[in-house]
Amino acid sequence: MLLKSQFALVERHVLRAKPTVTCPRRASRLRFSTSHNLRAENQVYASVRNLDQFHTYTLLSSSSRTPLLTLWTTSWCSTCRVVAPLIQELVESGVGEAEGGVGYCTVEYDAPDVMAANLGLTYMINSVPTLLSFDAGEAQVQTKVTDARRLSDRKFLEEWIRHEARRRGNRGAGGPGSGGNLLRSLFGKS
């Protein structure tokens, strides 16, 4: 009997509550999501030496809606030994966290399992070092960086990481709302 009276009390309270009305103009600016929009922390993963590690990292980045930045290196590449610590330092220092965060790993292109899986051929890696971003599991080849001078330029790398972090799972859009240009061009909306 006590449980019924408690339920009745809650029901009366809910029925007496006034409905909340939002301004339509304000509602159009709201983002609807099942998760909170929190500042994401950057993640640094261990070097990829096999296909399973690579798939695990791409799935982790997809599920957290953060791009995965990959630096493709080899054991014999002297430029890679200079570039890899620089990029890792930038990611660990928090570059890109304010824009949504990134994941980062190096892919050891000459590791036997990576070579056997033809990962380099799959993602068109034709020189090392190569910096390639993955967003929602898809390689973003249009922003791939292979120029060693750019890869050693700290300012360029900071801006590149921030740009990639703005994607936030929007598959190459570079930020919310900018991916609609294709649909607008198809349907004549401007």
Summary of the structure (lengths in Angstrom):
residues: 190
radius of gyration: 22.7
end to end distance: 62.6
largest distance: 78.2
contacts: 514
relative contact order: 0.14
helix: 46%
strand: 13%
